[in-house]
Amino acid sequence: MNLQLQGQQEQTLFRMDPTTMNNLKSIQDHVTNTCKNHVNTLVRVETVDGDVFEGLLIHCERGILYLKLPSPMTNRGFVPGFQNDVVLPLVLFNLLAISLL
């Protein structure tokens, strides 16, 4: 679907500097490789916004880290054997630190 009005030109509001883009890509590749070596490990993740999460690192690919958070002891499901596991996807460029627990 083209939302551009006829006769009006597209205006770019933001374009990342190529050097910054290459630096971010390099950091993302490094963090992805590091995380892949620590799958199924308990970690603490801190974001640049100051949020802290602890859980099991279950997967990392395409710039996203997947963290399985501990489930509460109470079963909220209506079916026996229902899993309460929550998987939190975190964007790698928003991470400040990842620590082994």
Secondary structure as the mmCIF struct_conf table of DSSP 4:
data_model
#
loop_
_struct_conf.conf_type_id
_struct_conf.id
_struct_conf.beg_label_comp_id
_struct_conf.beg_label_asym_id
_struct_conf.beg_label_seq_id
_struct_conf.end_label_comp_id
_struct_conf.end_label_asym_id
_struct_conf.end_label_seq_id
HELX_LH_PP_P HELX_LH_PP_P1 GLN A 4 LEU A 5
TURN_TY1_P TURN_TY1_P1 GLN A 6 GLY A 7
HELX_LH_PP_P HELX_LH_PP_P2 GLN A 8 GLU A 10
BEND BEND1 LEU A 13 LEU A 13
HELX_RH_AL_P HELX_RH_AL_P1 PRO A 18 LYS A 36
TURN_TY1_P TURN_TY1_P2 ASN A 37 ASN A 40
STRN STRN1 THR A 41 THR A 47
TURN_TY1_P TURN_TY1_P3 VAL A 48 ASP A 49
BEND BEND2 GLY A 50 GLY A 50
STRN STRN2 VAL A 52 GLU A 61
TURN_TY1_P TURN_TY1_P4 ARG A 62 GLY A 63
STRN STRN3 ILE A 64 LEU A 69
HELX_LH_PP_P HELX_LH_PP_P3 PRO A 70 PRO A 72
BEND BEND3 MET A 73 THR A 74
BEND BEND4 PHE A 78 VAL A 79
TURN_TY1_P TURN_TY1_P5 PRO A 80 GLY A 81
STRN STRN4 VAL A 86 VAL A 91
HELX_RH_3T_P HELX_RH_3T_P1 LEU A 92 ASN A 94
STRN STRN5 LEU A 95 LEU A 100
#
